[in-house]
Amino acid sequence: MGYIGRFAPTPSGPLHFGSLVAALASYLDARANKGHWLLRIEDLDPPRSDSGSIDAIFSCLDTFGLHWDGTPMFQSKRQPAYHEVLEQLRQQGRIYACSCSRIQFQADPLYSCQCLTQPPSLKDVAMRIVLPQTSITLDDVIIGPQTQHLSNDVGDFVVQRKDQLFSYQLAVVADDAEQNISHVIRGSDLYHQTPRQVWLQTCLGYKQPIYGHIPIITNHQGQKLSKQNLASPLDITQAPALLSEALERLGQTTPCTFRKAPVEEQLAQAIAQWDINSVPKQMQDPIAFV
Ligand code: GLU
């Protein structure tokens, strides 16, 4: 099938500098490997998505010269596929209804969920997946190997929420498989979530993509740039300078003369020189950007 990469923004607001770095990393890795680069709009949660943000994402990527292949996939149109995946897991006896709150389940060390053995009534329940008592090890092309004991370190996670929305974990795995994604290059805030995705891929018989996680861009308080902490939208009038800044954050050397060059020129050079081994590996020391 060859290399197929993707960028999968959640349309909860305009793209910010952190999104640009993530988009750029996956784009460059795909193009440098003569691969396809697909776009997926993760509008799984309708109240958090708006069509204005989606249009803004399209035009922003265009302005930065990050042109995707084919037609974007929308998670909001994939509900039947997610139902099928849930059904497959149900038939394998891997999911159970749970009425516990997220706080009880995750935060209280003394709390023990009894829902697996004493099923709650089927109203107002989430669906959780039973996890194995084994460790999952996977190699990350940027950060290196990680091992996680899903059952001890994470606990049975939600695949369908109480409000019936499918979880990010279930949707991302179904979509990466549907789009035949071979390489997932994304922000390291998702690094520790990857073993959950690998477990779902194993249950569903999907091929495991290759993963690479880039350091996240943070504000001066050390928080990941996001709409919640009011990250400024990308200023598209400054596209060449921002692109050049993003390339530097990814450890790619750009001659100073390039800082003002049109984005197409910068991208062509960056594709030719892309070196994934130069991407910084550290997650403990995220890069601060206002
Ligand atoms: N939708 C996620 C985000 O915007 C990215 C998910 C992924 O790349 O797997 O942060």
py3Dmol code that shows the C-alpha trace and the ligand (Angstrom):
import py3Dmol

protein = """\
ATOM      1  CA  MET A   1       0.000   0.000   0.000  1.00  0.00           C
ATOM      2  CA  GLY A   2       2.973   2.364   0.524  1.00  0.00           C
ATOM      3  CA  TYR A   3       3.228   5.275   2.911  1.00  0.00           C
ATOM      4  CA  ILE A   4      -0.060   6.915   3.955  1.00  0.00           C
ATOM      5  CA  GLY A   5       0.087   9.596   6.619  1.00  0.00           C
ATOM      6  CA  ARG A   6      -2.564  11.897   8.011  1.00  0.00           C
ATOM      7  CA  PHE A   7      -3.378  15.026   9.945  1.00  0.00           C
ATOM      8  CA  ALA A   8      -6.450  14.737  12.149  1.00  0.00           C
ATOM      9  CA  PRO A   9      -7.425  18.065  13.732  1.00  0.00           C
ATOM     10  CA  THR A  10     -10.376  18.453  16.089  1.00  0.00           C
ATOM     11  CA  PRO A  11     -12.340  21.446  14.757  1.00  0.00           C
ATOM     12  CA  SER A  12     -12.932  23.087  18.123  1.00  0.00           C
ATOM     13  CA  GLY A  13     -11.303  26.323  16.970  1.00  0.00           C
ATOM     14  CA  PRO A  14      -8.799  27.726  14.495  1.00  0.00           C
ATOM     15  CA  LEU A  15      -5.397  26.099  14.069  1.00  0.00           C
ATOM     16  CA  HIS A  16      -2.631  27.477  16.325  1.00  0.00           C
ATOM     17  CA  PHE A  17       1.133  27.171  16.187  1.00  0.00           C
ATOM     18  CA  GLY A  18       1.079  23.734  17.864  1.00  0.00           C
ATOM     19  CA  SER A  19      -1.313  22.447  15.198  1.00  0.00           C
ATOM     20  CA  LEU A  20       0.946  23.831  12.475  1.00  0.00           C
ATOM     21  CA  VAL A  21       3.955  21.963  13.861  1.00  0.00           C
ATOM     22  CA  ALA A  22       1.970  18.714  14.073  1.00  0.00           C
ATOM     23  CA  ALA A  23       0.543  19.125  10.561  1.00  0.00           C
ATOM     24  CA  LEU A  24       3.948  19.992   9.176  1.00  0.00           C
ATOM     25  CA  ALA A  25       5.704  17.013  10.776  1.00  0.00           C
ATOM     26  CA  SER A  26       3.219  14.511   9.376  1.00  0.00           C
ATOM     27  CA  TYR A  27       3.174  16.266   5.995  1.00  0.00           C
ATOM     28  CA  LEU A  28       6.969  16.330   5.623  1.00  0.00           C
ATOM     29  CA  ASP A  29       7.394  12.728   6.728  1.00  0.00           C
ATOM     30  CA  ALA A  30       4.750  11.647   4.200  1.00  0.00           C
ATOM     31  CA  ARG A  31       6.068  13.690   1.296  1.00  0.00           C
ATOM     32  CA  ALA A  32       9.728  12.863   1.995  1.00  0.00           C
ATOM     33  CA  ASN A  33       8.703   9.194   1.808  1.00  0.00           C
ATOM     34  CA  LYS A  34       6.795   9.802  -1.439  1.00  0.00           C
ATOM     35  CA  GLY A  35       3.619   9.043   0.446  1.00  0.00           C
ATOM     36  CA  HIS A  36       0.056  10.260   0.546  1.00  0.00           C
ATOM     37  CA  TRP A  37      -1.048  12.740   3.187  1.00  0.00           C
ATOM     38  CA  LEU A  38      -4.713  12.586   4.181  1.00  0.00           C
ATOM     39  CA  LEU A  39      -6.867  14.923   6.197  1.00  0.00           C
ATOM     40  CA  ARG A  40      -9.415  13.814   8.760  1.00  0.00           C
ATOM     41  CA  ILE A  41     -11.677  16.210  10.597  1.00  0.00           C
ATOM     42  CA  GLU A  42     -12.247  14.783  14.075  1.00  0.00           C
ATOM     43  CA  ASP A  43     -15.691  16.290  14.595  1.00  0.00           C
ATOM     44  CA  LEU A  44     -16.761  13.430  16.816  1.00  0.00           C
ATOM     45  CA  ASP A  45     -18.335  15.671  19.396  1.00  0.00           C
ATOM     46  CA  PRO A  46     -20.837  17.898  17.522  1.00  0.00           C
ATOM     47  CA  PRO A  47     -21.226  20.593  20.228  1.00  0.00           C
ATOM     48  CA  ARG A  48     -17.439  21.130  20.243  1.00  0.00           C
ATOM     49  CA  SER A  49     -17.177  21.394  16.435  1.00  0.00           C
ATOM     50  CA  ASP A  50     -18.371  24.150  14.188  1.00  0.00           C
ATOM     51  CA  SER A  51     -18.405  24.488  10.434  1.00  0.00           C
ATOM     52  CA  GLY A  52     -16.649  27.870  10.637  1.00  0.00           C
ATOM     53  CA  SER A  53     -13.644  26.182  12.262  1.00  0.00           C
ATOM     54  CA  ILE A  54     -13.630  23.464   9.617  1.00  0.00           C
ATOM     55  CA  ASP A  55     -13.540  26.006   6.771  1.00  0.00           C
ATOM     56  CA  ALA A  56     -10.844  27.942   8.619  1.00  0.00           C
ATOM     57  CA  ILE A  57      -8.743  24.751   8.951  1.00  0.00           C
ATOM     58  CA  PHE A  58      -9.028  24.055   5.211  1.00  0.00           C
ATOM     59  CA  SER A  59      -8.028  27.556   4.195  1.00  0.00           C
ATOM     60  CA  CYS A  60      -5.257  27.780   6.785  1.00  0.00           C
ATOM     61  CA  LEU A  61      -3.648  24.529   5.577  1.00  0.00           C
ATOM     62  CA  ASP A  62      -3.922  25.836   2.011  1.00  0.00           C
ATOM     63  CA  THR A  63      -2.221  29.097   2.946  1.00  0.00           C
ATOM     64  CA  PHE A  64       0.683  27.181   4.482  1.00  0.00           C
ATOM     65  CA  GLY A  65       0.986  25.072   1.315  1.00  0.00           C
ATOM     66  CA  LEU A  66      -0.029  21.900   3.174  1.00  0.00           C
ATOM     67  CA  HIS A  67      -2.183  20.368   0.456  1.00  0.00           C
ATOM     68  CA  TRP A  68      -3.772  17.053   1.330  1.00  0.00           C
ATOM     69  CA  ASP A  69      -4.651  14.171  -0.995  1.00  0.00           C
ATOM     70  CA  GLY A  70      -8.200  13.072  -1.751  1.00  0.00           C
ATOM     71  CA  THR A  71     -11.310  14.110   0.102  1.00  0.00           C
ATOM     72  CA  PRO A  72     -11.149  14.777   3.845  1.00  0.00           C
ATOM     73  CA  MET A  73     -12.813  12.231   6.101  1.00  0.00           C
ATOM     74  CA  PHE A  74     -15.324  13.540   8.675  1.00  0.00           C
ATOM     75  CA  GLN A  75     -15.843  11.582  11.867  1.00  0.00           C
ATOM     76  CA  SER A  76     -19.383  12.971  12.088  1.00  0.00           C
ATOM     77  CA  LYS A  77     -20.239  10.840   9.026  1.00  0.00           C
ATOM     78  CA  ARG A  78     -18.715   7.649  10.410  1.00  0.00           C
ATOM     79  CA  GLN A  79     -21.259   6.694  13.073  1.00  0.00           C
ATOM     80  CA  PRO A  80     -22.422   3.481  11.291  1.00  0.00           C
ATOM     81  CA  ALA A  81     -18.810   2.306  11.024  1.00  0.00           C
ATOM     82  CA  TYR A  82     -18.207   2.958  14.734  1.00  0.00           C
ATOM     83  CA  HIS A  83     -21.375   1.021  15.588  1.00  0.00           C
ATOM     84  CA  GLU A  84     -20.019  -1.924  13.612  1.00  0.00           C
ATOM     85  CA  VAL A  85     -16.728  -1.800  15.468  1.00  0.00           C
ATOM     86  CA  LEU A  86     -18.534  -1.689  18.806  1.00  0.00           C
ATOM     87  CA  GLU A  87     -20.635  -4.641  17.734  1.00  0.00           C
ATOM     88  CA  GLN A  88     -17.527  -6.597  16.769  1.00  0.00           C
ATOM     89  CA  LEU A  89     -16.047  -5.963  20.222  1.00  0.00           C
ATOM     90  CA  ARG A  90     -19.355  -6.913  21.838  1.00  0.00           C
ATOM     91  CA  GLN A  91     -19.452 -10.192  19.947  1.00  0.00           C
ATOM     92  CA  GLN A  92     -15.936 -10.937  21.164  1.00  0.00           C
ATOM     93  CA  GLY A  93     -17.229 -10.466  24.733  1.00  0.00           C
ATOM     94  CA  ARG A  94     -14.786  -7.628  25.338  1.00  0.00           C
ATOM     95  CA  ILE A  95     -17.064  -4.785  26.399  1.00  0.00           C
ATOM     96  CA  TYR A  96     -19.287  -4.176  29.376  1.00  0.00           C
ATOM     97  CA  ALA A  97     -21.684  -1.501  30.536  1.00  0.00           C
ATOM     98  CA  CYS A  98     -20.417   0.713  33.351  1.00  0.00           C
ATOM     99  CA  SER A  99     -22.288   3.339  35.345  1.00  0.00           C
ATOM    100  CA  CYS A 100     -19.282   4.641  37.327  1.00  0.00           C
ATOM    101  CA  SER A 101     -18.268   8.244  36.933  1.00  0.00           C
ATOM    102  CA  ARG A 102     -14.940   9.072  35.325  1.00  0.00           C
ATOM    103  CA  ILE A 103     -13.683  10.547  38.575  1.00  0.00           C
ATOM    104  CA  GLN A 104     -14.559   7.412  40.553  1.00  0.00           C
ATOM    105  CA  PHE A 105     -13.020   5.167  37.950  1.00  0.00           C
ATOM    106  CA  GLN A 106      -9.794   7.023  37.323  1.00  0.00           C
ATOM    107  CA  ALA A 107      -8.984   9.194  40.273  1.00  0.00           C
ATOM    108  CA  ASP A 108     -10.029   7.352  43.430  1.00  0.00           C
ATOM    109  CA  PRO A 109      -7.441   4.662  44.217  1.00  0.00           C
ATOM    110  CA  LEU A 110      -9.762   2.990  46.735  1.00  0.00           C
ATOM    111  CA  TYR A 111     -12.660   2.783  44.324  1.00  0.00           C
ATOM    112  CA  SER A 112     -13.325  -0.537  42.692  1.00  0.00           C
ATOM    113  CA  CYS A 113     -15.720  -0.760  39.775  1.00  0.00           C
ATOM    114  CA  GLN A 114     -18.089  -3.718  40.130  1.00  0.00           C
ATOM    115  CA  CYS A 115     -19.880  -3.249  36.812  1.00  0.00           C
ATOM    116  CA  LEU A 116     -18.165  -6.172  35.098  1.00  0.00           C
ATOM    117  CA  THR A 117     -19.516  -8.682  37.607  1.00  0.00           C
ATOM    118  CA  GLN A 118     -22.674  -6.834  38.658  1.00  0.00           C
ATOM    119  CA  PRO A 119     -23.969  -5.201  35.457  1.00  0.00           C
ATOM    120  CA  PRO A 120     -25.874  -1.962  35.993  1.00  0.00           C
ATOM    121  CA  SER A 121     -29.224  -1.362  34.292  1.00  0.00           C
ATOM    122  CA  LEU A 122     -28.648  -0.388  30.687  1.00  0.00           C
ATOM    123  CA  LYS A 123     -29.608   3.257  31.146  1.00  0.00           C
ATOM    124  CA  ASP A 124     -27.066   6.032  31.382  1.00  0.00           C
ATOM    125  CA  VAL A 125     -24.085   3.729  31.042  1.00  0.00           C
ATOM    126  CA  ALA A 126     -20.775   3.921  29.241  1.00  0.00           C
ATOM    127  CA  MET A 127     -19.226   0.952  27.463  1.00  0.00           C
ATOM    128  CA  ARG A 128     -15.765  -0.073  28.621  1.00  0.00           C
ATOM    129  CA  ILE A 129     -13.364  -2.550  27.101  1.00  0.00           C
ATOM    130  CA  VAL A 130     -11.847  -5.305  29.229  1.00  0.00           C
ATOM    131  CA  LEU A 131      -8.078  -5.041  29.163  1.00  0.00           C
ATOM    132  CA  PRO A 132      -5.529  -7.853  29.215  1.00  0.00           C
ATOM    133  CA  GLN A 133      -3.188  -8.508  32.154  1.00  0.00           C
ATOM    134  CA  THR A 134      -0.212  -8.116  29.858  1.00  0.00           C
ATOM    135  CA  SER A 135       2.073  -5.326  28.752  1.00  0.00           C
ATOM    136  CA  ILE A 136       2.012  -3.706  25.343  1.00  0.00           C
ATOM    137  CA  THR A 137       5.360  -2.644  23.936  1.00  0.00           C
ATOM    138  CA  LEU A 138       5.738  -0.506  20.876  1.00  0.00           C
ATOM    139  CA  ASP A 139       8.452   1.417  19.216  1.00  0.00           C
ATOM    140  CA  ASP A 140       8.052   5.102  18.476  1.00  0.00           C
ATOM    141  CA  VAL A 141      10.159   6.342  15.566  1.00  0.00           C
ATOM    142  CA  ILE A 142      10.882   9.614  17.376  1.00  0.00           C
ATOM    143  CA  ILE A 143      10.738   8.921  21.118  1.00  0.00           C
ATOM    144  CA  GLY A 144      11.771   5.261  21.159  1.00  0.00           C
ATOM    145  CA  PRO A 145      10.182   2.201  22.765  1.00  0.00           C
ATOM    146  CA  GLN A 146       7.524   2.316  25.468  1.00  0.00           C
ATOM    147  CA  THR A 147       5.898  -0.426  27.479  1.00  0.00           C
ATOM    148  CA  GLN A 148       2.572  -0.009  29.183  1.00  0.00           C
ATOM    149  CA  HIS A 149       0.615  -2.452  31.296  1.00  0.00           C
ATOM    150  CA  LEU A 150      -2.832  -1.394  30.149  1.00  0.00           C
ATOM    151  CA  SER A 151      -4.778  -2.983  32.928  1.00  0.00           C
ATOM    152  CA  ASN A 152      -2.597  -1.554  35.741  1.00  0.00           C
ATOM    153  CA  ASP A 153      -1.576   1.738  34.144  1.00  0.00           C
ATOM    154  CA  VAL A 154      -4.805   2.776  32.425  1.00  0.00           C
ATOM    155  CA  GLY A 155      -7.725   0.547  33.443  1.00  0.00           C
ATOM    156  CA  ASP A 156     -10.618  -0.571  31.267  1.00  0.00           C
ATOM    157  CA  PHE A 157     -11.234   2.458  29.100  1.00  0.00           C
ATOM    158  CA  VAL A 158     -14.420   3.847  27.597  1.00  0.00           C
ATOM    159  CA  VAL A 159     -15.251   3.013  23.979  1.00  0.00           C
ATOM    160  CA  GLN A 160     -18.715   4.586  24.054  1.00  0.00           C
ATOM    161  CA  ARG A 161     -19.606   7.374  26.441  1.00  0.00           C
ATOM    162  CA  LYS A 162     -22.724   7.667  28.585  1.00  0.00           C
ATOM    163  CA  ASP A 163     -24.089  10.250  26.143  1.00  0.00           C
ATOM    164  CA  GLN A 164     -23.694   7.587  23.398  1.00  0.00           C
ATOM    165  CA  LEU A 165     -20.824   9.392  21.674  1.00  0.00           C
ATOM    166  CA  PHE A 166     -18.056   7.053  20.592  1.00  0.00           C
ATOM    167  CA  SER A 167     -14.728   7.605  22.291  1.00  0.00           C
ATOM    168  CA  TYR A 168     -11.745   9.117  20.542  1.00  0.00           C
ATOM    169  CA  GLN A 169      -9.877   5.799  21.002  1.00  0.00           C
ATOM    170  CA  LEU A 170     -12.468   3.759  19.141  1.00  0.00           C
ATOM    171  CA  ALA A 171     -12.950   6.335  16.380  1.00  0.00           C
ATOM    172  CA  VAL A 172      -9.264   6.976  15.731  1.00  0.00           C
ATOM    173  CA  VAL A 173      -8.527   3.266  15.419  1.00  0.00           C
ATOM    174  CA  ALA A 174     -11.498   2.665  13.103  1.00  0.00           C
ATOM    175  CA  ASP A 175     -10.535   5.663  10.957  1.00  0.00           C
ATOM    176  CA  ASP A 176      -6.825   4.948  10.739  1.00  0.00           C
ATOM    177  CA  ALA A 177      -7.751   1.449   9.531  1.00  0.00           C
ATOM    178  CA  GLU A 178     -10.357   2.745   7.052  1.00  0.00           C
ATOM    179  CA  GLN A 179      -7.883   5.251   5.595  1.00  0.00           C
ATOM    180  CA  ASN A 180      -5.118   2.595   5.498  1.00  0.00           C
ATOM    181  CA  ILE A 181      -2.860   4.855   7.513  1.00  0.00           C
ATOM    182  CA  SER A 182       0.657   3.415   7.616  1.00  0.00           C
ATOM    183  CA  HIS A 183       2.328   6.200   9.640  1.00  0.00           C
ATOM    184  CA  VAL A 184       0.912   8.330  12.453  1.00  0.00           C
ATOM    185  CA  ILE A 185       3.085  11.356  13.217  1.00  0.00           C
ATOM    186  CA  ARG A 186       1.411  13.548  15.867  1.00  0.00           C
ATOM    187  CA  GLY A 187       1.847  15.388  19.156  1.00  0.00           C
ATOM    188  CA  SER A 188       3.360  13.618  22.149  1.00  0.00           C
ATOM    189  CA  ASP A 189       0.291  14.363  24.279  1.00  0.00           C
ATOM    190  CA  LEU A 190      -1.045  11.209  22.599  1.00  0.00           C
ATOM    191  CA  TYR A 191       2.070   9.101  23.176  1.00  0.00           C
ATOM    192  CA  HIS A 192       0.734   7.411  26.323  1.00  0.00           C
ATOM    193  CA  GLN A 193      -2.619   6.787  24.646  1.00  0.00           C
ATOM    194  CA  THR A 194      -1.078   4.828  21.782  1.00  0.00           C
ATOM    195  CA  PRO A 195      -0.936   1.437  23.574  1.00  0.00           C
ATOM    196  CA  ARG A 196      -4.739   1.657  23.993  1.00  0.00           C
ATOM    197  CA  GLN A 197      -5.041   2.122  20.247  1.00  0.00           C
ATOM    198  CA  VAL A 198      -2.663  -0.750  19.584  1.00  0.00           C
ATOM    199  CA  TRP A 199      -4.769  -2.986  21.830  1.00  0.00           C
ATOM    200  CA  LEU A 200      -7.931  -2.086  19.915  1.00  0.00           C
ATOM    201  CA  GLN A 201      -6.139  -2.755  16.621  1.00  0.00           C
ATOM    202  CA  THR A 202      -5.133  -6.168  17.946  1.00  0.00           C
ATOM    203  CA  CYS A 203      -8.720  -7.004  18.992  1.00  0.00           C
ATOM    204  CA  LEU A 204     -10.110  -5.874  15.649  1.00  0.00           C
ATOM    205  CA  GLY A 205      -7.421  -7.533  13.520  1.00  0.00           C
ATOM    206  CA  TYR A 206      -6.184  -4.219  12.082  1.00  0.00           C
ATOM    207  CA  LYS A 207      -2.667  -3.559  10.935  1.00  0.00           C
ATOM    208  CA  GLN A 208      -0.693  -1.415  13.395  1.00  0.00           C
ATOM    209  CA  PRO A 209       0.624   1.815  11.883  1.00  0.00           C
ATOM    210  CA  ILE A 210       4.101   3.087  12.651  1.00  0.00           C
ATOM    211  CA  TYR A 211       3.937   5.818  15.307  1.00  0.00           C
ATOM    212  CA  GLY A 212       6.100   8.891  15.869  1.00  0.00           C
ATOM    213  CA  HIS A 213       5.336  11.566  18.462  1.00  0.00           C
ATOM    214  CA  ILE A 214       6.735  15.072  18.259  1.00  0.00           C
ATOM    215  CA  PRO A 215       7.186  17.253  21.360  1.00  0.00           C
ATOM    216  CA  ILE A 216       4.161  19.401  22.019  1.00  0.00           C
ATOM    217  CA  ILE A 217       4.380  23.149  21.853  1.00  0.00           C
ATOM    218  CA  THR A 218       3.458  24.828  25.118  1.00  0.00           C
ATOM    219  CA  ASN A 219       2.756  28.307  26.403  1.00  0.00           C
ATOM    220  CA  HIS A 220       4.877  29.913  29.112  1.00  0.00           C
ATOM    221  CA  GLN A 221       2.861  28.125  31.817  1.00  0.00           C
ATOM    222  CA  GLY A 222       3.931  24.824  30.296  1.00  0.00           C
ATOM    223  CA  GLN A 223       0.423  24.040  29.040  1.00  0.00           C
ATOM    224  CA  LYS A 224      -0.151  22.540  25.594  1.00  0.00           C
ATOM    225  CA  LEU A 225      -1.360  25.227  23.199  1.00  0.00           C
ATOM    226  CA  SER A 226      -5.069  24.758  22.779  1.00  0.00           C
ATOM    227  CA  LYS A 227      -8.280  26.640  22.353  1.00  0.00           C
ATOM    228  CA  GLN A 228      -9.004  26.078  26.076  1.00  0.00           C
ATOM    229  CA  ASN A 229      -5.931  28.024  27.124  1.00  0.00           C
ATOM    230  CA  LEU A 230      -6.527  30.679  24.484  1.00  0.00           C
ATOM    231  CA  ALA A 231      -3.733  29.884  22.049  1.00  0.00           C
ATOM    232  CA  SER A 232      -3.690  32.549  19.364  1.00  0.00           C
ATOM    233  CA  PRO A 233      -4.923  31.469  15.960  1.00  0.00           C
ATOM    234  CA  LEU A 234      -2.225  31.283  13.279  1.00  0.00           C
ATOM    235  CA  ASP A 235      -1.751  34.652  11.625  1.00  0.00           C
ATOM    236  CA  ILE A 236      -1.957  33.674   7.974  1.00  0.00           C
ATOM    237  CA  THR A 237      -0.445  36.983   6.892  1.00  0.00           C
ATOM    238  CA  GLN A 238       2.783  35.748   8.537  1.00  0.00           C
ATOM    239  CA  ALA A 239       2.738  32.298   6.907  1.00  0.00           C
ATOM    240  CA  PRO A 240       6.377  32.226   5.638  1.00  0.00           C
ATOM    241  CA  ALA A 241       7.862  33.321   8.981  1.00  0.00           C
ATOM    242  CA  LEU A 242       5.636  30.947  10.992  1.00  0.00           C
ATOM    243  CA  LEU A 243       6.447  28.048   8.690  1.00  0.00           C
ATOM    244  CA  SER A 244      10.131  28.688   9.072  1.00  0.00           C
ATOM    245  CA  GLU A 245       9.715  28.869  12.872  1.00  0.00           C
ATOM    246  CA  ALA A 246       7.802  25.563  12.815  1.00  0.00           C
ATOM    247  CA  LEU A 247      10.598  23.926  10.806  1.00  0.00           C
ATOM    248  CA  GLU A 248      13.123  25.058  13.385  1.00  0.00           C
ATOM    249  CA  ARG A 249      11.024  23.635  16.218  1.00  0.00           C
ATOM    250  CA  LEU A 250      11.129  20.314  14.379  1.00  0.00           C
ATOM    251  CA  GLY A 251      14.905  20.459  14.385  1.00  0.00           C
ATOM    252  CA  GLN A 252      15.102  20.991  10.633  1.00  0.00           C
ATOM    253  CA  THR A 253      17.786  23.435   9.562  1.00  0.00           C
ATOM    254  CA  THR A 254      16.525  26.282   7.440  1.00  0.00           C
ATOM    255  CA  PRO A 255      18.908  28.814   5.952  1.00  0.00           C
ATOM    256  CA  CYS A 256      18.118  32.340   7.201  1.00  0.00           C
ATOM    257  CA  THR A 257      17.504  33.418   3.636  1.00  0.00           C
ATOM    258  CA  PHE A 258      14.538  31.077   3.679  1.00  0.00           C
ATOM    259  CA  ARG A 259      12.631  32.820   6.423  1.00  0.00           C
ATOM    260  CA  LYS A 260      10.871  35.076   3.993  1.00  0.00           C
ATOM    261  CA  ALA A 261      10.702  32.651   1.078  1.00  0.00           C
ATOM    262  CA  PRO A 262       7.238  31.648  -0.161  1.00  0.00           C
ATOM    263  CA  VAL A 263       5.836  28.640   1.667  1.00  0.00           C
ATOM    264  CA  GLU A 264       6.015  26.413  -1.431  1.00  0.00           C
ATOM    265  CA  GLU A 265       9.745  27.076  -1.698  1.00  0.00           C
ATOM    266  CA  GLN A 266      10.342  26.397   1.991  1.00  0.00           C
ATOM    267  CA  LEU A 267       8.326  23.186   1.836  1.00  0.00           C
ATOM    268  CA  ALA A 268      10.128  21.874  -1.243  1.00  0.00           C
ATOM    269  CA  GLN A 269      13.462  22.411   0.518  1.00  0.00           C
ATOM    270  CA  ALA A 270      12.178  20.924   3.781  1.00  0.00           C
ATOM    271  CA  ILE A 271      10.875  17.794   2.027  1.00  0.00           C
ATOM    272  CA  ALA A 272      14.231  17.311   0.323  1.00  0.00           C
ATOM    273  CA  GLN A 273      16.106  17.696   3.617  1.00  0.00           C
ATOM    274  CA  TRP A 274      13.618  16.097   6.037  1.00  0.00           C
ATOM    275  CA  ASP A 275      15.391  14.181   8.772  1.00  0.00           C
ATOM    276  CA  ILE A 276      13.102  12.601  11.333  1.00  0.00           C
ATOM    277  CA  ASN A 277      16.111  11.810  13.525  1.00  0.00           C
ATOM    278  CA  SER A 278      16.627  15.528  14.084  1.00  0.00           C
ATOM    279  CA  VAL A 279      13.177  16.023  15.608  1.00  0.00           C
ATOM    280  CA  PRO A 280      13.676  16.675  19.348  1.00  0.00           C
ATOM    281  CA  LYS A 281      12.765  13.648  21.427  1.00  0.00           C
ATOM    282  CA  GLN A 282      12.245  15.079  24.837  1.00  0.00           C
ATOM    283  CA  MET A 283       8.750  15.320  26.189  1.00  0.00           C
ATOM    284  CA  GLN A 284       9.845  16.518  29.623  1.00  0.00           C
ATOM    285  CA  ASP A 285      11.158  19.730  28.164  1.00  0.00           C
ATOM    286  CA  PRO A 286       8.446  21.005  25.873  1.00  0.00           C
ATOM    287  CA  ILE A 287       9.181  23.998  23.712  1.00  0.00           C
ATOM    288  CA  ALA A 288       7.581  27.225  24.896  1.00  0.00           C
ATOM    289  CA  PHE A 289       5.903  29.430  22.340  1.00  0.00           C
ATOM    290  CA  VAL A 290       3.734  32.434  23.081  1.00  0.00           C
TER     291      VAL A 290
END
"""
ligand_1 = """\
10
LIG
N -7.774 15.136 16.954
C -6.585 15.135 17.757
C -6.134 16.574 18.005
O -6.610 17.492 17.344
C -5.455 14.365 17.112
C -5.696 12.909 17.115
C -4.628 12.061 16.465
O -3.758 12.584 15.756
O -4.683 10.847 16.654
O -5.304 16.781 18.872
"""
view = py3Dmol.view(width=600, height=400)
view.addModel(protein, "pdb")
view.setStyle({"model": 0}, {"cartoon": {"style": "trace"}})
view.addModel(ligand_1, "xyz")
view.setStyle({"model": 1}, {"stick": {}})
view.zoomTo()
view.show()
